[in-house]
Amino acid sequence: MGTGNDRAGGQGRHGSAEWRVSTDGETAVVTLSGDLDLAAIDGPTHGILGALRDAIARELLVVCDLSEIRFIDSSGYELLIRLKRDVENRNGRFVLARPTSEVRRMMHLMGLEGEFEVTD
């Protein structure tokens, strides 16, 4: 979905999770909000994963803003890991930005601190 100024992106909702993507051909900013859990991402062909993969298919830098996440579980982290691998497989960089205290707590409990590049 274009915005009329050579920027592309998209947005959507599945369950209690929402996403917005803006891209400029090199960088994609993915903003996730709500609850990123099994109920939100489990669906036909993982709707969120497919939509986000399409939206960030060419960008070499993907910044995933997690400042609006209320809850995340292992399914949410699986989604983030898959997106990260997609980006890295094309020699890109995947960064988690502004994770909430809940996101950081779950990342710690799951032993995933070293899995992601994180910035505030």
N, C-alpha and C positions, 0 to 999 in steps of 0.2 A: 504494500500500500504506500503510495508516494505522498509527499507533503507539498509538492509543487516547487521545491527549490533544490532539486537534485539530491535531496536526502530521502532515503527510503527507510522502511521500518515496518512496524506493525504492532498490533496489540490484541489481546485476547483474554479469555477467562475460562478456567476449567475448575469446577468445584469451588473451593474457597481461595484459589490462587489466581492472581492476575499478573499479566506481563505487558510491558511496553518495550519496544525496541526502536532506537533511532540509529541510523548508519550514515556514513558519508563516503563509503567506498573503501576506506582503510580501517576505520574504527567503528565498532558497534557498542552502544551503551544499552545494556539490558537491565531494566528495572523490574524486579520481582516484588510482589506484595502479597500479604495475606498469609495463609498456611500452606507451606510447601511440604505436603505429606502424601501418603499413598492415595488417599481419597482424591486429592487434587490432580495427581499426575497419572493415576491408573485409569486408562480408558482405551478406546480404540486406537491402536498404534501409538500409544503415548502421545496424545495430542499436543501437550506442551513441548515435549522434546522435538517432535516433527516441526512444529511451527517455529521454534527458536532456531533449529538447524537451518531451516529455509531462510530465516531472516538474517542470519549471521554467516551465510555460506561462503562469502568471499573476504570478509574482514580479517586482517592480520592481528589486530588488537581488539579483544573483547573484554569490556569492563562490565562486570555483573554487580549492579547496585543492590545490596541486600538490606538497606536501611529501613525498608517497609515490611520486612518479614516478621510475623508474629510468632510463628512456630515452624520448625523444620525437623524432619525425622530422617531415617536412613534412606527412604525413597527420594527425598529432596536432595540429599547428598549424592545419591546415585545419578540423578539428573545433572547436577553440577559437574560430576566427574566425567560423565559422557560428553558434555559440552566441551569441557577442558580438553579431553582427548581429541575431539574433532578439530579444535583449533590448533592444538599442538601438532597434529598429523599433517597440517599444511604449513608447518613452521611458524605458527602464530603464537601469540601470548594471551593467556586467559588470567584475568585478575578479579578477585572478589573485593568489592569496595564497600566501605561503611557497614560491616556486619553488625547486627544488633547484638546485645548481650546474650540473647537466646541462641542466636546462630553461633556465637563464639563458645558458649557453654556446651552445646551439642557437638561442635567440632572437637572440643577437648575430650568429651566423654567417648567419642567415637575414634579418638586417636588420629584425627585428620589434620592436625595443625600444620604438618609439613607437606601436605598434599597440594595446597593452594598458595599462590602469591596473594597476600592480603594487604590492603591499604585502607587507611582511615580517611 
